[in-house]
Amino acid sequence: MENVIKINQNSTYDHIQAFLNDLESENTKKSYKAAISDFFKWKYKKIPMEFINPTHLNSLTYPDMKGYRSSLRKKYSCNTVNNRMNALYSLLKDLVKIQERGQYVYTYRLNDLRLKPLKNTDAEEYGYVEWEEVTNWINYLLNSDQNNKEGKAAMFHIGRLTGIRKEGLCQAQFKDLIKEDGVWTLKSVLKGNKYKYSLNDDDAQMLLNLKKTDDPKEKIFKMSVKTIERTFAHILEVFNVPEERNVVPHSLRGLAIYEAYESSGRDILVAQKLAGHESIETTYNYIKKRRELHAQPTLYMGEEFNSSEVDSLTVEDWKAIYSKMNRSAKYEMLRILKQKI
């Protein structure tokens, strides 16, 4: 019995709690605890943090840290990833100092586990999705028998329209949806900063239709982060989206930023404002790879242009052609038409 008590008193869980209790700020303690718990869930799967012992931590490797960070990059911004990794490294730095009976309890080499912090210009690791592709997903949801199908469909649309991260979408309340000077706006908080996104009347009404009570704090989409992730996984399975495409919830944010860029006449400042990026380089990083795909010269090299080929086209022919254009080409045509009017 004495040995059992001694093991419990010197457990890794107790060491972690002592580390967290030494943090001065409650907000820091809360964010560190979330980051540390998330790592243990990722690394040790079904082993509760209370049962993690020194042997588990002493077996950590550099590929473990790199793999965990890669999983974070699929869901969070570079700053958030760095903050979460910093919380984990702070814990490991603290634990490695602990001794019992003159011997160190934790024998991992901290320097061998360290990764260089990500730069703000590093690309988010997510796959691309197209506007029309998401429209197909929305239509599927609306015609399905899933619970809260209207809320899920609205989440996909507002996500691709505003670029609000999944955490922000989950937290959105009806008090955040207000009409100012005749324009509907949706407020969201990103990294402590408040942002407002203008919505047209149809999109605002779509959200208002989700309201069930008179409580202004009622959640708009009524979804947790896990529900969003499960819904994404279901959609990818139904539509046979290859895993290699790496389509994740963050893909909606990437789509919103790219759409803002294209629809504004390729004004990167407009895209930056929508994304809430401090650095324009971060916004550019979202855009450049996607632009490069559409701008590869191999797509059009060697083609000959003959205006006579369009002379006999009817209005219906033009409509059919327009419907098959990518969104970049459609935006370009609309700009040319507006210049002629």
JOPESUL-V124603 format. One record per run of one state. SS is the DSSP state (@ for helix, = for strand, . for the rest). FROM is the first residue (numbers start at 1). LEN is the number of residues. Records with the same first field share a line. If there is no record, write none. Layout:
SS: FROM-LEN ; FROM-LEN
This chain:
.: 1-1 ; 10-2 ; 22-4 ; 45-4 ; 52-2 ; 59-3 ; 74-4 ; 96-3 ; 101-2 ; 105-5 ; 114-17 ; 143-6 ; 163-3 ; 172-1 ; 181-2 ; 191-2 ; 200-1 ; 209-10 ; 220-5 ; 239-4 ; 246-4 ; 264-4 ; 276-4 ; 296-1 ; 300-7 ; 311-4 ; 325-2 ; 341-1
@: 2-8 ; 12-10 ; 26-19 ; 49-3 ; 54-5 ; 62-12 ; 78-18 ; 110-4 ; 131-12 ; 149-14 ; 166-6 ; 174-3 ; 201-8 ; 225-14 ; 243-3 ; 250-14 ; 268-8 ; 280-16 ; 297-3 ; 307-4 ; 315-10 ; 327-14
=: 99-2 ; 103-2 ; 173-1 ; 177-4 ; 183-8 ; 193-7 ; 219-1
